């Protein structure tokens, strides 16, 4: 038994296929969140002494990598450091987010003052691909506290770059440093 659909069947199939493409692409696309650090973080209301939980998280980042054994050949990387409040009920206070270069010199502090990160919220701090000041051993120190006992925030860095046609991407996860370094 052979299939024979005729021209009416072919037209019907094309119309159904086209309608499916149209409706599939027309789903209520929501705009992604493109807010700034200042829009997501609010000034802290609790004084730094009023903390039930606190910590400092060290996060390695890389502004460039060496290609092969030749130190003259490198690939520049952009980095995004993401700080995520994993508490579903309690805010945390970010006291400072500091960026250091490979020799331990502080390059910048991303926060002017302590700021509140709401429950289940996240905030990102960016290093441009063209900014190689941190070097291959750059790092962040994220100091935080909370008025209640909470899980420590999840802090990760994502590095991205390109060499020729090859894309390079990898992550590094922060870890708590004890005792917290003070500078």
N, C-alpha and C positions, 0 to 999 in steps of 0.2 A: 504494500500500500504506500503510495507516494503522497507527499504533502503538496497540496496545491491551494494557495491562499488567494490568488487572483490580485488584481490591482486594488480592489477595495480593501482587502486584508493588509496589503503593503502600506496603503495610505493610513489605515487605522493604526498600524504598528508604529509608523513614523510619528503620528500625532501623539500617541500615548508616550513614546520615548521622549519627544520634545517637551510635553507637559511635565514629565517626571524631572527632566533637567531643569526646567524653569522653577518648578515648585521646590526642588531640592536646593537650589541656589538662593531662593527667596526666603528661606527660613529666617525668622526674626533674629538677624545678626545684631548682637549687642556690641557696643563699642568697648574695646579693651580698656583697662585702667591705665591711664597715662598721667598719673599725678606725680607731683614732685615730693621730695623729702619733707619740705615745709608744709605741704598740704596734708600729708599723712601723719606727721608727728605733731603733737601739741605740747606747749610748754608744760613742764612738770609742776605738779602742785605739792607733792610731798618733799619735805626737806631730805637731803642725803642721809641724815642720821636716823631716819625713821624706816629702816629696812629690816625685813625678816629674812630675806634672801638676797645675796649679791654674788657677783663674780666678775672675773676678767677672762675673756676668750681670745686666744691667739689664733689668727687665721693666716696661713701662708698664701701669698699671691705672687704671680710671676709677670713682670712687664715685658720680658723677652726670654727666649730660650736659645741656646746654642745649637746649631745644626752640625752634627758630626763632631769631630775632634777639633775643628778649626774654630777658635773663639772669635775670629773676624766675621764669620758667617752666622747671623742670627735671624730670628723671626720675631717681629713685634707682636705683642698680645694685648688685647683689651681685657679688663677684668671687671666683673660685677660681684660685689660682696653683698649678700642677702642676709638680713637679720630677721628672724621669724619668731614671733611670740607664740609659743606652742600651748599656752594656757587658754582654755576656752572661757574662763571667767575673770581672770585678773589681768590688769595692765602691767607692763614692766616699764621701768624708767631707764633710758639709755643715758648714762652720764657722759660718755665720750666715745667717739669712734675715731681712732688715730691711725694714720698711715705712716709707716717707717720704711726707710730704704734698706739696702743690703748690709750696710755697716751700722745700722741701728739708729740713725739720725731721723728724728720726727720730721716728716715733710709737711703734713697738714692734719688739722683736726676738723672733721666734717661737721661737728656740732658746735654752735656758739654757746649753748646752754643745755642743761639736762632736759630731755624730752620724753614724753609718754608715748609708748607704743601700745595701742589698744589690744584686747584679747584677739587672738587668731590673725592679727595683722602682720604685715611684713613691710620692710623698707629696704631699698637698695642704694648702694654707694658705688659710684662708677669711677674707673680709671680708663682714660682714653687709650686707644691703641698707639697713638702718637706720643704718649707720655711714658718715656722710658726712664724717668728719674729714679724709680724704685729699684731698678735692676732685677736680676734673676732671683734674688733672695728677699724681696720685699715682703712686708707683712702688715697686718692690721691688729690692733688691740681694741676690743670692744668691752667697755666697762658698763655694767648694768646693775640695777637693784630693783627690788619689789617690796611693797609694804606687807604683802602676804607671802606665805611659803608657796613657791611655784617651781615648776621645772625650769631649768635654764633654757634660754632661747637657743634655737638652732641657727648656727652661723656657718654659711658656706660661701665659697668663691667659685665663680665660673670664669675660666679664661678661654678666649677665642682669638684665633689668628689665621693667617693664610700664608702659605709659601708656594708660589707658582699656582698650580691647579689644586693643590692639596689644602683642605681645611683642617685646622687643628683646634680641638676643644677638649677640655678636661676640667675636673672639679677638684677642690680641696676642701676639707671640712675642718672647722675650727675645733679647738680643744681648750678646756678650762686649764688655766695656769694657776698653780697654788704654790706659795702665796702670790697674790696678785702683784705684779710689778708696779712700782710707783715711780714716776718720773717727775 
